[in-house]
Amino acid sequence: MRVLPTILGPLLALGGVGLTPRETPGPTVVLPRAEGLDITVPATANLGAGFVGGAVTGQLGTVEVRDQRGPLNPNPWVVTVSATAFVSGAGGPSRTIARGQVSYWSGPVVRSTGGGVLVPGQPTQAQAVALSVPREAFRKTLGNGNNTVSWVPSIRIAIPAGVVAGTYTGTITHSIA
């Protein structure tokens, strides 16, 4: 399994919220994985602006899986997505946006090469899932040979009315197995 985080940093200002990228990416944790199977994700994302009590929605950037395991048959894989809470300063109830307030949808395939059956976890916003627990983002079910697939996931963060203004940061993590 390979794990790569995307760092998101929402900025809550008086009456409004803007999400801006964090200056430096967080740590990358690499776990044992299948040789020849790799995933890349953007290091940061900017989700624009919103208001306390409202929500912000935006794309995370392109996620790409490269499967170079060749003739291994079958060679399925699953990408899982998870989130941390978004926290400002020392945290606490008025400085935390819970991960259950973060919704995710993968969107469709935007580019692919090679063969295989590629299945998006949530093709449209109507299928968005809360990231209160890890969720399936994408899957390859059938096929062999070298291939790649890319998608551009989106997230929506509901901003609770009780949070105070400040800079909030959190991490969206994609892992593949």
Salt bridges, closest charged atoms under 4 A:
ASP38 OD1 - ARG2 NE 2.85
ASP38 OD2 - ARG66 NH2 2.84
GLU64 OE1 - ARG66 NH1 3.21
GLU64 OE2 - ARG111 NH2 2.48
ASP67 OD1 - ARG69 NE 2.77
ASP67 OD2 - LYS140 NZ 3.59
GLU136 OE1 - ARG139 NH2 2.46
